[in-house]
Amino acid sequence: MYPAMMFFCGEDLSSRRPSLANSSPAPDLRVLDGIASWCGGLHGAMPLDAALASLAQGLGARAAAILRHHHRSEQTPRTVALYAGRDGAHLTGGLANDVLGYQFGRARPGTVWFLSDMLADSTWSASRDLETILHRGATQEITVIPMSATRQNVDYIEFHFANQLTRSEQLDLEALVPTIERSWIGRKPGLVAEAMTDGRLLQARSANDPKRTQWDQAILGMSNPAGLSRAEFRVCLLISRGLSVKAVSEELGLSDNTVRSHLRAIYAKTDTSSLPELLYLILSVTEDTEPQTYGAQRA
């Protein structure tokens, strides 16, 4: 493992559990890339939805959500950011209140809560939304982490997994919680309000403009509904994974101007007008299959 990759958000991950820093390189790099994107997103390097998606993918989660709950005025938390992942439209909001049960609103920041523990409690009952997700069988475990708490609000992050986590996997996740929590506390001021406003504006713009293309297929899916060229698809895929324009240029060996030219073509084909809007479109319209590789797209 490269020494420089041990440090994210001012924290030395090599001091955590050995499996996060010293075992097989492939999964470790994926986790570290996810943490790096998460920390970058919290400081404005990418939209919060994209940072959440990168973190969830790094942890092997099918879906994820960031939630904010106002103690006095709300019964259910508001969704700040959402990564629908392979659960697609089935995940429209968070389920932290289900997973936390009677501890919802009282759980201490930095603690980790598992749905599998609640399922073993005979006094607990699931909401209709959770019953629907469990009935479909795509998600078998949901993990919730309270990240911060004030007198007014509690912020949560939750991850949906295809299978229940082993004890070793639970410990690996718990080892990352301090980094996730501290980076959230040190986030850019106004990030939550910006993310929630951006999401509402993008949804409203799409709903209120009948001339806008309404996508029902994943932009990076097998059908390539936007008709992206091979080069455009490569740029779009790397951008969706949280890379900056400069990083995409270096990855593909292209100039910044060439990448920006491809982005302008992508905006035109996807009926978007900015990088955040493009990322929102990619993350909000998903399908069960994995994104296609570069070679599968037309030249």
LOVO-939858 format. One record per residue (C-alpha): residue in three letters; x, y, z. Coordinates in steps of 0.1 Angstrom, whole numbers, always signed. Layout:
# residues N
R; type; X; Y; Z
R; ALA; X; Y; Z
...
***
This chain:
# residues 299
R; type; X; Y; Z
R; MET; +0; +0; +0
R; TYR; +13; +34; -9
R; PRO; +21; +55; +22
R; ALA; +3; +86; +9
R; MET; -29; +66; +6
R; MET; -30; +59; +43
R; PHE; -41; +95; +51
R; PHE; -75; +108; +45
R; CYS; -93; +137; +62
R; GLY; -63; +141; +85
R; GLU; -65; +106; +98
R; ASP; -40; +77; +96
R; LEU; -59; +46; +84
R; SER; -29; +24; +89
R; SER; -36; +26; +127
R; ARG; -70; +10; +121
R; ARG; -77; -27; +117
R; PRO; -50; -45; +96
R; SER; -76; -56; +70
R; LEU; -81; -20; +60
R; ALA; -44; -13; +53
R; ASN; -23; -44; +50
R; SER; -42; -72; +34
R; SER; -51; -79; -3
R; PRO; -47; -47; -23
R; ALA; -77; -47; -45
R; PRO; -105; -43; -19
R; ASP; -84; -20; +2
R; LEU; -78; +4; -27
R; ARG; -116; +4; -33
R; VAL; -123; +13; +3
R; LEU; -96; +40; +4
R; ASP; -108; +55; -29
R; GLY; -143; +57; -15
R; ILE; -130; +74; +17
R; ALA; -109; +98; -4
R; SER; -140; +108; -25
R; TRP; -161; +111; +6
R; CYS; -137; +135; +22
R; GLY; -132; +155; -10
R; GLY; -170; +158; -15
R; LEU; -174; +171; +20
R; HIS; -150; +200; +11
R; GLY; -167; +208; -22
R; ALA; -147; +187; -47
R; MET; -178; +170; -60
R; PRO; -216; +169; -54
R; LEU; -226; +152; -21
R; ASP; -246; +126; -40
R; ALA; -215; +116; -59
R; ALA; -193; +115; -28
R; LEU; -219; +93; -11
R; ALA; -221; +70; -41
R; SER; -183; +66; -41
R; LEU; -182; +58; -4
R; ALA; -210; +33; -7
R; GLN; -194; +16; -37
R; GLY; -161; +14; -18
R; LEU; -178; -3; +11
R; GLY; -196; -27; -12
R; ALA; -231; -13; -3
R; ARG; -260; -16; -28
R; ALA; -274; +18; -17
R; ALA; -269; +46; +8
R; ALA; -285; +77; +22
R; ILE; -276; +107; +43
R; LEU; -305; +119; +65
R; ARG; -312; +149; +87
R; HIS; -338; +147; +115
R; HIS; -351; +177; +133
R; HIS; -360; +166; +168
R; ARG; -390; +189; +175
R; SER; -407; +194; +141
R; GLU; -403; +161; +122
R; GLN; -414; +125; +128
R; THR; -393; +111; +100
R; PRO; -359; +124; +87
R; ARG; -354; +143; +55
R; THR; -331; +129; +28
R; VAL; -300; +151; +23
R; ALA; -283; +128; -3
R; LEU; -293; +95; -19
R; TYR; -274; +68; -38
R; ALA; -301; +44; -51
R; GLY; -275; +21; -66
R; ARG; -287; -13; -77
R; ASP; -318; -9; -57
R; GLY; -329; +17; -82
R; ALA; -362; +34; -77
R; HIS; -370; +10; -48
R; LEU; -350; +33; -24
R; THR; -366; +67; -22
R; GLY; -355; +77; +13
R; GLY; -337; +65; +44
R; LEU; -348; +39; +70
R; ALA; -328; +50; +100
R; ASN; -358; +52; +122
R; ASP; -365; +15; +115
R; VAL; -330; +4; +122
R; LEU; -326; +24; +154
R; GLY; -360; +16; +167
R; TYR; -367; +33; +201
R; GLN; -331; +47; +200
R; PHE; -340; +69; +170
R; GLY; -331; +105; +179
R; ARG; -311; +93; +210
R; ALA; -283; +72; +196
R; ARG; -249; +86; +203
R; PRO; -229; +99; +173
R; GLY; -201; +75; +161
R; THR; -220; +44; +171
R; VAL; -230; +17; +145
R; TRP; -264; +1; +143
R; PHE; -274; -30; +123
R; LEU; -308; -40; +111
R; SER; -300; -77; +118
R; ASP; -299; -69; +155
R; MET; -334; -54; +154
R; LEU; -347; -84; +135
R; ALA; -339; -105; +165
R; ASP; -359; -83; +188
R; SER; -395; -97; +193
R; THR; -408; -63; +204
R; TRP; -397; -45; +172
R; SER; -418; -42; +140
R; ALA; -408; -30; +106
R; SER; -424; -1; +87
R; ARG; -442; -8; +54
R; ASP; -413; +7; +34
R; LEU; -388; -16; +51
R; GLU; -410; -46; +47
R; THR; -412; -38; +9
R; ILE; -374; -37; +6
R; LEU; -369; -69; +26
R; HIS; -396; -87; +6
R; ARG; -379; -79; -26
R; GLY; -348; -97; -13
R; ALA; -322; -73; -27
R; THR; -312; -60; +7
R; GLN; -305; -82; +37
R; GLU; -286; -57; +60
R; ILE; -289; -20; +67
R; THR; -263; -2; +88
R; VAL; -270; +32; +103
R; ILE; -244; +56; +118
R; PRO; -254; +88; +136
R; MET; -227; +112; +124
R; SER; -234; +144; +144
R; ALA; -260; +158; +168
R; THR; -270; +193; +179
R; ARG; -299; +205; +199
R; GLN; -320; +208; +167
R; ASN; -308; +181; +143
R; VAL; -292; +147; +141
R; ASP; -274; +136; +109
R; TYR; -273; +100; +99
R; ILE; -257; +79; +72
R; GLU; -270; +45; +62
R; PHE; -258; +18; +40
R; HIS; -278; -11; +24
R; PHE; -260; -44; +18
R; ALA; -271; -74; -2
R; ASN; -261; -98; +26
R; GLN; -258; -97; +63
R; LEU; -223; -87; +73
R; THR; -200; -111; +90
R; ARG; -186; -102; +124
R; SER; -152; -94; +107
R; GLU; -170; -72; +82
R; GLN; -188; -54; +109
R; LEU; -155; -47; +127
R; ASP; -140; -34; +95
R; LEU; -169; -10; +90
R; GLU; -167; +1; +127
R; ALA; -130; +9; +122
R; LEU; -139; +34; +95
R; VAL; -166; +52; +115
R; PRO; -143; +77; +132
R; THR; -131; +89; +98
R; ILE; -166; +91; +84
R; GLU; -179; +109; +115
R; ARG; -150; +134; +118
R; SER; -149; +143; +82
R; TRP; -187; +150; +83
R; ILE; -183; +173; +113
R; GLY; -155; +192; +95
R; ARG; -175; +195; +62
R; LYS; -177; +227; +42
R; PRO; -202; +252; +58
R; GLY; -236; +252; +41
R; LEU; -230; +218; +24
R; VAL; -263; +202; +37
R; ALA; -285; +231; +26
R; GLU; -267; +233; -7
R; ALA; -272; +196; -14
R; MET; -309; +196; -4
R; THR; -316; +228; -25
R; ASP; -297; +214; -55
R; GLY; -318; +182; -53
R; ARG; -351; +200; -51
R; LEU; -342; +224; -79
R; LEU; -331; +196; -102
R; GLN; -362; +175; -95
R; ALA; -384; +206; -100
R; ARG; -367; +215; -133
R; SER; -372; +181; -146
R; ALA; -408; +178; -135
R; ASN; -419; +213; -147
R; ASP; -402; +213; -182
R; PRO; -422; +190; -205
R; LYS; -396; +194; -233
R; ARG; -368; +179; -211
R; THR; -359; +143; -218
R; GLN; -373; +120; -191
R; TRP; -348; +92; -188
R; ASP; -361; +57; -177
R; GLN; -329; +39; -185
R; ALA; -294; +43; -169
R; ILE; -272; +67; -189
R; LEU; -243; +42; -184
R; GLY; -264; +11; -190
R; MET; -262; -15; -217
R; SER; -287; +3; -240
R; ASN; -266; +36; -239
R; PRO; -298; +56; -243
R; ALA; -281; +89; -248
R; GLY; -260; +76; -277
R; LEU; -227; +84; -261
R; SER; -196; +78; -282
R; ARG; -169; +56; -268
R; ALA; -148; +86; -258
R; GLU; -178; +104; -242
R; PHE; -188; +72; -223
R; ARG; -153; +69; -209
R; VAL; -153; +105; -197
R; CYS; -188; +102; -183
R; LEU; -179; +70; -164
R; LEU; -148; +85; -148
R; ILE; -167; +117; -139
R; SER; -194; +96; -123
R; ARG; -168; +79; -101
R; GLY; -158; +112; -86
R; LEU; -128; +122; -107
R; SER; -122; +158; -115
R; VAL; -117; +171; -151
R; LYS; -80; +172; -145
R; ALA; -79; +136; -131
R; VAL; -100; +124; -161
R; SER; -75; +141; -185
R; GLU; -46; +124; -168
R; GLU; -64; +90; -167
R; LEU; -72; +91; -204
R; GLY; -41; +109; -216
R; LEU; -62; +138; -230
R; SER; -59; +176; -226
R; ASP; -83; +194; -203
R; ASN; -98; +212; -233
R; THR; -105; +178; -250
R; VAL; -122; +165; -219
R; ARG; -143; +197; -216
R; SER; -153; +193; -253
R; HIS; -165; +158; -246
R; LEU; -184; +171; -216
R; ARG; -202; +197; -237
R; ALA; -212; +169; -261
R; ILE; -224; +148; -231
R; TYR; -245; +177; -218
R; ALA; -261; +181; -251
R; LYS; -270; +144; -255
R; THR; -282; +140; -219
R; ASP; -301; +173; -218
R; THR; -281; +186; -189
R; SER; -262; +219; -185
R; SER; -237; +213; -157
R; LEU; -215; +187; -140
R; PRO; -237; +185; -109
R; GLU; -268; +180; -130
R; LEU; -251; +153; -151
R; LEU; -240; +135; -119
R; TYR; -275; +138; -105
R; LEU; -289; +122; -136
R; ILE; -264; +93; -136
R; LEU; -270; +85; -99
R; SER; -308; +90; -99
R; VAL; -315; +68; -130
R; THR; -300; +33; -124
R; GLU; -306; -3; -135
R; ASP; -298; -37; -121
R; THR; -269; -44; -143
R; GLU; -234; -30; -139
R; PRO; -222; -1; -161
R; GLN; -208; -13; -194
R; THR; -171; -12; -201
R; TYR; -155; +13; -225
R; GLY; -152; -12; -253
R; ALA; -189; -21; -252
R; GLN; -199; +14; -264
R; ARG; -199; +25; -300
R; ALA; -171; +45; -315
***
